[in-house]
Every structure is written in C-alpha cells, then in structure tokens.
Amino acid sequence: MAFSGLSLLIFCISFVCFFFSSEARRHHHVKHKHTHHHNISEISEPPSPPPQPADPSNDGNAYNSTYAPSHPPEASSSSDDENAYNSTGSPSPSPEITHPPNHGRGYPPLGAPPPSLEPSNPPNNGDDYNSTGAPSPSPSPAYPANVFDVRKFGAVGDGIKDDTAAFKMAWDSACQEDSAVLLVPYGFSFMIQSTIFTGPCQGGLVFQVDGTVMPPDGPDSWAQKNSKRQWLVFYRVNEMALQGGGVIDGRGQKWWDLPCKPHKGTNGTTMAGPCDSPIAIRFFMSSNLTVKGIRVKDSPQFNFRFDNCRNVHVESIHITAPALSPNTDGIHIENANDVKIYNSVISNGDDCVSIGSGCYDVDIRNITCGPGHGISIGSLGNHNSRACVSNITVRDSVIKASNNGVRIKTWQGGSGAVSGITFSNIHMNNVRNPIIIDQFYCLSKGCTNQTSAVYVSDILYENIKGTYDVRSPPMHFACSDSVPCTNLTLSDVELLPAKGEFVLDPYCWNAYGDLQTLTIPPVSCLMEGVPRSLLNNDIDHC
C-alpha cells in the first residue's frame, strides 16, 4: 500500500513536469512566430539601383546624329538632369539658377522655336557647377563631334581673362563642319575683344549663346589696334543662327559718358573730338540669318546692325539700354531685303528699329518698343545721297513712352524715294509725335535749305490708336517745299491726349492724301489731288 502511494506520487510529479515543459515549448514557438512576423514588417524596400553611366556616344547632351534630342525630355526635377555630373561620376546637386538655357536637351534646328527663356525647374545644364555655385573639379562635359564648346579651346569664362583667341579657334573649327554648334556655355562670362568672324562656312552653323559675352570695359580698356566702331562682326556668312538664352552685355556706360556725347561735356555741353563707339553685333554681306532668343543689354552704340544682308529673321529677342543712352538703336538695317523682325521687346535710347537706304521687303510684327525713339524709316538722303526704301510693313505692335511713334525722316538735299509703306494696328501709349513725316531732319541748327529731297509717297496709316504727349501734335506731316509727299492715307486713327486738352490741329506742310474714315483728332490739312510741282519735275522713283 505504501509502495502504491509512492508510485502514484511519482507519477503525478512526472505528469506535472511534462505538462509545464510542453506549455513552455508551445509558448516559445508562438512567441518566435510573432517576433518573426514583426521583423518582416520592418524591412525596407531595396535601394534603387545607381544611375547608369551616360551613353558615351551621347555624353548626356541629348544629341543624336540628326541634331535633335535623342529622347523627349522627361518631366523631371533639376536633380534628374543628365548633365549634372561631378568628378565621381554620380549626379551632382543642381544649383538654384534662374533663366537656364536649353543645355542638355538638344538645340533646335534652324527655323524651330527658340528655347524658353524662363523655365521653372532649372537644371544644371552641364556647366560643372555644384550646389555652392562654384565650379566643381570635374572636367567640362563631352559633346558630340559637331558641338564646339569654347572652353575646349581654352576659354576661361571668368569675365576677366581675354578669351578672344579661344572664340576664334572655336569659330574656325565649327565653320568647317556641317550643322555645327559653337557653344558659349551657361554659367560663365566671356570677355572678348573686337572680333570679326569670317565666312563662308558650311551650312547650318549655330552660334549658341547660353552664357554671357562681354567686351572690354570702356574705351580705355579697348585695344589700340582694334576698331572702336564695331565689336562682334559676322562677315560673309550664309545660313547661320545666333541664338540662345544667354546675354550679350555691351558694357556701354563708359562709352555713353564720353565728353563728345550729347550733354556729357563740361557744363552739360557736347564737346568736339573723335567719338567712335562700337556697334555690339554687326552682320555684313551675309544671308539666310536667324537671330533668336538673345538678350542684349547696354550696347555702346547700335545693338544690331545688318548691312548688305538678305533673308534675315529676327525672333524673340530682348534689347535694353537706358532711355538717355545715345545712339543705341535696337536694330538697324541698311541695304537689306527680305527681313522679318517678330515678337521682340526693345527699350533703349534711340530708334527701336531703324530702316536705312536700300531696304525693301521688310516685315515688322509684334514689337514692344519703348522707351525710345519709336520705329523709323531713315534718316535718308544725308550728304545729298540717294536713298531708296520700299515695301515696308510695321504691324501689330505697341509703342510706349517714346519721343516718336512711327516716323519717316529725310534730310534736305537728298534724292530717291520712299514708297509702299504700311503702319497698321499699332497702339500708342503716351507717345510724342505718334505719326510723323519729317523731311527737314537735322541734328543741329546749321542745316541750310535745299531744293532736292527724297520723294515720299504711298504711305498707309491704319488702326493706329492710343494716347499722345501733348507737347507735340499727334500727327506731323512736314514735307519738302519742292517735292511734296503724296498719297498719304489715314484710316481708323484715334489718338487722345495722355493728359490735358486736345491738340486739335495736326500739322501739315505740302502733304497730299485722303482720309478713309474720320480721325481723332480731325485732320483737315491734307491736300487732295496731285501737286502741280510733281507734274513738272522729273521725280526719282528708284
């Protein structure tokens, strides 16, 4: 009996131990399963693979063999730019830059719309800048064989070192290649001396200005051997585009302050002496030209001048200079034909556009002009010269805060003719002399009366409306005593005073024409018919 009780006790103790051992193993298993599940939930996604190196044949510049973007640009932020590479080969952080050019996305071919000047997510554009704004130690990016970066030829781009030789070498190399691009990269300022870029070149040359180009700072810094009448000259080039989102900075202030300039001499006088100042950009004896997107500021004299050029297309440019900067015409053309000037903004100290002798087939459209001296034909006939201008149209434009609106100006003693001119759909905003023909143009009080004159005829003014400065009449037709203006036509002209009372009487002198509609203010001084003096004179009709 005692043995049976002992056996029962041993059995009970063994059973209890077995039970607790089983429960412990079961609990450990459940706890382990919970812990394992929790760890799975905390594992992050695998890291993205590193960016693949750029195709060496493309070099991150989105060029293909057809001179177009290899792939459409992705709608990505600036950190995705293919050109933002530092010395490690990985993408470098892009700086916060405004107004970047089209770098790294392929340049448009001739005739394509210019790149936007103000994109919102600026890339690094391949200019080797890091997030501090300082150049990174990486070498300049490689480009396709037909892209000639001026840095590859030794240009520094610090705004101090003379980079003229590098630009000339880059030009000479690009000139020999079809559809070549001479690249002035964004983020750099290049100082170059007065230079002539000479053709002829192979077709389709693009001078791509995405950085800043500037001359020496003022006449004292100008090399004595160089002409002070011109800075950048393109001579005998055919099928070339000057384009980009960069800036051409003329650094004109020291030229404007020369004592030979108006009111810059002692006690506000204009002193005698040599007064040459350089034209910023001149095209001479060239054809099939495109100028797009460029910004030009503070030219010492004319901003653009086209001499003896054919088939010129100026599109979406921006020209600025102070209102009192002397002779800073925006665009001057002389002996040029088939010229189109579209969609541009010009603000300066002289004519926004001036049309000289020998010009025909010129179309000017959608220009915002002013402050300045308006849009002018002339001056013509200076030094008893012969001048011929025909088939000129100025339309769909705005002229504001200017000394003149649409103007024809000739000197006494000249010969030739101005004919077939249309000024259409132009808005005037506080303009002095909105409509003016001046055949007594003179820059001093010493001009003598002469009998010969450039013949002005067939001029149409239509849909010209806005406000005028009451210091001068809204319409001024001052024609030659011996060679009257004829066939002047006014239609839908409405000009109101910007302030004050109406100037009721437009000025006419020896002017013949008619009104197709009533005008505001009324014009009653135009004469009708054909002047007798013309019947007896042998007029030069060009």
C-alpha positions, 0 to 999 in steps of 0.5 A, a space after each residue: 500500500 505504501 509502495 502504491 502511494 509512492 508510485 502514484 506520487 511519482 507519477 503525478 510529479 512526472 505528469 506535472 513536469 511534462 505538462 509545464 515543459 510542453 506549455 513552455 515549448 508551445 509558448 516559445 514557438 508562438 512567441 518566435 512566430 510573432 517576433 518573426 512576423 514583426 521583423 518582416 514588417 520592418 524591412 525596407 524596400 531595396 535601394 534603387 539601383 545607381 544611375 547608369 553611366 551616360 551613353 558615351 556616344 551621347 555624353 548626356 547632351 541629348 544629341 543624336 546624329 540628326 541634331 535633335 534630342 535623342 529622347 523627349 525630355 522627361 518631366 523631371 526635377 533639376 536633380 534628374 538632369 543628365 548633365 549634372 555630373 561631378 568628378 565621381 561620376 554620380 549626379 551632382 546637386 543642381 544649383 538654384 539658377 534662374 533663366 537656364 538655357 536649353 543645355 542638355 536637351 538638344 538645340 533646335 534646328 534652324 527655323 524651330 522655336 527658340 528655347 524658353 527663356 524662363 523655365 521653372 525647374 532649372 537644371 544644371 545644364 552641364 556647366 560643372 557647377 555644384 550646389 555652392 555655385 562654384 565650379 566643381 573639379 570635374 572636367 567640362 562635359 563631352 559633346 558630340 563631334 559637331 558641338 564646339 564648346 569654347 572652353 575646349 579651346 581654352 576659354 576661361 569664362 571668368 569675365 576677366 581673362 581675354 578669351 578672344 583667341 579661344 572664340 576664334 579657334 572655336 569659330 574656325 573649327 565649327 565653320 568647317 563642319 556641317 550643322 555645327 554648334 559653337 557653344 558659349 556655355 551657361 554659367 560663365 562670362 566671356 570677355 572678348 575683344 573686337 572680333 570679326 568672324 569670317 565666312 563662308 562656312 558650311 551650312 547650318 552653323 549655330 552660334 549658341 549663346 547660353 552664357 554671357 559675352 562681354 567686351 572690354 570695359 570702356 574705351 580705355 580698356 579697348 585695344 589700340 589696334 582694334 576698331 572702336 566702331 564695331 565689336 562682334 562682326 559676322 562677315 560673309 556668312 550664309 545660313 547661320 543662327 545666333 541664338 540662345 538664352 544667354 546675354 550679350 552685355 555691351 558694357 556701354 556706360 563708359 562709352 555713353 559718358 564720353 565728353 563728345 556725347 550729347 550733354 556729357 561735356 563740361 557744363 552739360 555741353 557736347 564737346 568736339 573730338 573723335 567719338 567712335 563707339 562700337 556697334 555690339 553685333 554687326 552682320 555684313 554681306 551675309 544671308 539666310 540669318 536667324 537671330 533668336 532668343 538673345 538678350 542684349 543689354 547696354 550696347 555702346 552704340 547700335 545693338 544690331 546692325 545688318 548691312 548688305 544682308 538678305 533673308 534675315 529673321 529676327 525672333 524673340 529677342 530682348 534689347 535694353 539700354 537706358 532711355 538717355 543712352 545715345 545712339 543705341 538703336 535696337 536694330 538697324 538695317 541698311 541695304 537689306 531685303 527680305 527681313 522679318 523682325 517678330 515678337 521682340 521687346 526693345 527699350 533703349 535710347 534711340 530708334 527701336 528699329 531703324 530702316 536705312 537706304 536700300 531696304 525693301 521687303 521688310 516685315 515688322 510684327 509684334 514689337 514692344 518698343 519703348 522707351 525710345 525713339 519709336 520705329 523709323 524709316 531713315 534718316 535718308 538722303 544725308 550728304 545729298 545721297 540717294 536713298 531708296 526704301 520700299 515695301 515696308 510693313 510695321 504691324 501689330 505692335 505697341 509703342 510706349 513712352 517714346 519721343 516718336 511713334 512711327 516716323 519717316 525722316 529725310 534730310 534736305 538735299 537728298 534724292 530717291 524715294 520712299 514708297 509702299 509703306 504700311 503702319 497698321 494696328 499699332 497702339 500708342 501709349 503716351 507717345 510724342 509725335 505718334 505719326 510723323 513725316 519729317 523731311 527737314 531732319 537735322 541734328 543741329 541748327 546749321 542745316 541750310 535749305 535745299 531744293 532736292 529731297 527724297 520723294 515720299 509717297 504711298 504711305 498707309 496709316 491704319 488702326 493706329 490708336 492710343 494716347 499722345 504727349 501733348 507737347 507735340 501734335 499727334 500727327 506731323 506731316 512736314 514735307 519738302 517745299 519742292 517735292 511734296 509727299 503724296 498719297 498719304 492715307 489715314 484710316 481708323 486713327 484715334 489718338 487722345 491726349 495722355 493728359 490735358 486738352 486736345 491738340 486739335 490741329 495736326 500739322 501739315 506742310 505740302 502733304 497730299 492724301 485722303 482720309 478713309 474714315 474720320 480721325 481723332 483728332 480731325 485732320 483737315 490739312 491734307 491736300 487732295 489731288 496731285 501737286 502741280 510741282 510733281 507734274 513738272 519735275 522729273 521725280 526719282 522713283 528708284 
